[in-house]
Amino acid sequence: MMASPQVGWSGIPDGTKSLVLILEDPDAPDGVYTHWIVYNIPPLDGELAQGQANAKVLSNGAQQGESSNGFRGYYPPCPPIGSTHRYIFRLYALDRYLTLPTADRAAIDQALASQTIAKTGFITTFSR
């Protein structure tokens, strides 16, 4: 399995209590596929280093949610052979720390709807 990518950021807005990172593929055959959710990232300029473990809690205290396959942690891109898919990284600044009984995409999206104070993102592509 491929290692999670390094992702860095700066310019965290005042009032940020935690960050959420989501990696998704909007071109997946069955609809949007969530490859990675990391939440409760400490609100500092910084990064997630390459090769994060598929653990609930990372070394910086951040937590990982469930990808679309139901497993916790990063799941690498795997578009169908001969196709190119877009992969969207989204970073959200929240006004609170999340306490969630489950950390699937639905729970994260619900929290983001009311607690986001800023967001940013970028798109990359991958082909096989």
C-alpha positions in Angstrom: 0.0 0.0 0.0 1.2 3.5 -0.8 2.2 5.8 2.1 0.1 8.8 2.9 1.4 12.0 1.3 3.0 14.9 3.0 0.6 17.8 3.3 1.6 21.2 4.7 -0.2 24.5 5.4 0.3 28.0 6.9 -1.8 31.1 7.6 -4.1 29.5 10.2 -6.8 32.1 11.1 -7.2 33.5 14.6 -9.8 31.7 16.7 -8.9 28.3 15.2 -9.2 25.5 17.7 -8.5 22.5 15.4 -8.1 21.6 11.7 -9.7 18.9 9.6 -8.1 17.5 6.4 -10.2 15.5 3.9 -8.9 13.9 0.7 -11.6 12.8 -1.8 -12.0 11.5 -5.3 -15.1 13.1 -7.0 -14.6 11.0 -10.1 -15.0 7.5 -8.5 -17.4 5.2 -10.3 -19.8 5.0 -7.4 -19.7 8.7 -6.4 -17.4 10.7 -4.2 -14.9 8.4 -2.5 -13.2 9.7 0.7 -9.6 8.5 0.9 -8.5 10.2 4.1 -10.0 12.1 7.0 -7.8 13.6 9.7 -9.4 15.8 12.4 -8.5 17.6 15.6 -5.2 18.5 14.0 -3.4 21.0 16.3 -4.1 24.6 14.9 -0.6 25.5 14.1 1.2 26.2 10.8 2.7 22.9 9.9 2.2 19.6 8.1 1.3 16.0 8.3 4.4 14.1 7.4 4.4 11.4 4.7 3.7 7.9 5.8 1.2 8.4 8.6 0.2 5.2 10.4 -3.4 3.9 10.0 -4.1 4.5 13.7 -6.9 6.3 15.5 -4.5 8.9 17.1 -1.4 10.3 15.3 1.8 11.4 17.1 0.7 15.0 17.0 -2.6 14.2 18.7 -4.8 14.4 15.6 -7.3 11.7 15.0 -8.1 9.8 11.8 -11.6 9.0 10.6 -12.9 6.3 8.3 -12.3 6.4 4.6 -15.1 5.2 2.3 -13.9 1.6 2.6 -14.7 1.7 6.3 -11.1 1.6 7.5 -9.4 4.2 9.6 -6.6 6.1 8.0 -5.3 6.8 4.5 -6.4 4.8 1.5 -4.3 5.4 -1.7 -5.7 6.5 -5.0 -6.6 3.7 -7.4 -8.5 5.0 -10.5 -9.5 2.4 -13.1 -6.7 1.6 -15.5 -6.7 4.0 -18.4 -8.4 6.8 -16.5 -7.4 10.0 -14.7 -9.2 11.1 -11.5 -9.1 14.3 -9.6 -8.1 14.2 -6.0 -9.2 17.1 -3.8 -7.4 18.0 -0.6 -9.6 20.2 1.7 -8.4 21.8 4.9 -10.9 23.3 7.3 -10.2 25.6 10.3 -12.8 25.0 13.1 -13.8 27.0 16.1 -13.7 24.0 18.4 -12.2 20.6 19.0 -14.4 17.7 17.7 -15.7 15.0 20.0 -17.4 12.5 17.8 -18.8 9.0 18.7 -17.9 7.9 15.1 -15.6 9.7 12.7 -17.2 8.7 9.4 -17.7 11.2 6.6 -21.3 12.0 7.5 -20.3 12.9 11.1 -17.4 15.0 9.9 -19.6 16.8 7.3 -22.2 17.6 10.0 -19.5 19.1 12.3 -18.0 21.1 9.4 -21.4 22.6 8.5 -21.6 24.6 11.8 -18.1 24.9 13.0 -16.0 26.0 10.0 -14.4 29.4 10.2 -12.2 29.1 7.1 -11.3 26.5 4.4 -8.9 26.0 1.6 -8.0 23.3 -0.8 -6.2 22.1 -3.9 -6.8 19.6 -6.7 -4.3 17.1 -8.1 -4.7 14.2 -10.6 -3.6 10.6 -10.7 -3.7 8.1 -13.6 -3.1 4.4 -14.0 
